[in-house]
Amino acid sequence: MLLDAPVVFLSTDDFVENQDGWLNCIVSSKPESNFTWYRVTSKLKEITENLVRGTNFLSYRINAILKENNALYRCTADNDIGVIVSERSLKVTGTRDDSKERLISFFSIYVSK
């Protein structure tokens, strides 16, 4: 039987200062994947709090987002077939009217084992 490698989808919600926000990582794979959120600054830091985990997703809740939350965030998914890495730059705006300043970018990399 042909098995699928993990596929990661990231949310594209607006991030406004002092509001709660979510980064969502949805994994569709067979066999099931293990996945992890990281914050990438000068070093890679695993996120272990404010996570909601399900069979095929891992969501990270950022409470009362501040501009200090501006960073690159990485979600990894891995199973016996391979690893996929998706990253998202998060730029917090001051208000909803500042959304034109928002920067959203992401990419995915698949690495077979």
Backbone hydrogen bonds, N-H to C=O, Kabsch-Sander energy under -0.5 kcal/mol:
donor,donor_aa,acceptor,acceptor_aa,energy
9,F,26,I,-1.2
11,S,24,N,-0.8
16,V,14,D,-0.6
17,E,93,T,-3.0
18,N,65,I,-3.8
19,Q,16,V,-1.7
21,G,62,I,-2.3
23,L,60,Y,-2.5
24,N,22,W,-0.5
25,C,58,L,-1.7
26,I,9,F,-1.6
26,I,24,N,-0.5
27,V,25,C,-0.5
27,V,56,N,-3.2
28,S,7,V,-1.3
28,S,26,I,-0.5
29,S,27,V,-0.6
30,K,4,D,-1.3
34,N,78,D,-2.8
36,T,76,T,-1.8
38,Y,74,R,-2.7
39,R,45,K,-2.8
40,V,38,Y,-0.5
40,V,72,L,-3.6
41,T,39,R,-0.7
41,T,43,K,-2.2
45,K,39,R,-2.4
45,K,43,K,-0.5
47,I,37,W,-2.7
48,T,46,E,-0.5
52,V,59,S,-2.6
53,R,51,L,-0.5
54,G,57,F,-2.7
58,L,25,C,-2.6
59,S,52,V,-2.9
60,Y,23,L,-3.0
61,R,50,N,-2.9
61,R,59,S,-0.5
62,I,21,G,-3.3
62,I,60,Y,-0.5
63,N,61,R,-0.7
65,I,19,Q,-2.4
69,N,66,L,-2.3
70,N,67,K,-1.8
71,A,90,L,-1.1
72,L,40,V,-1.4
73,Y,88,R,-3.0
74,R,38,Y,-2.5
75,C,86,S,-3.0
76,T,36,T,-2.5
77,A,84,I,-2.4
78,D,34,N,-2.7
79,N,82,G,-2.3
83,V,111,V,-2.9
84,I,77,A,-2.8
85,V,109,I,-2.2
86,S,75,C,-2.7
87,E,107,F,-1.7
88,R,73,Y,-2.7
89,S,105,S,-1.7
90,L,71,A,-2.9
91,K,89,S,-0.5
93,T,15,F,-2.3
98,D,95,T,-1.4
99,S,96,R,-1.4
101,E,98,D,-2.7
102,R,99,S,-1.7
104,I,102,R,-0.5
105,S,89,S,-0.5
107,F,87,E,-0.9
109,I,85,V,-1.8
111,V,83,V,-3.3
113,K,81,I,-2.1
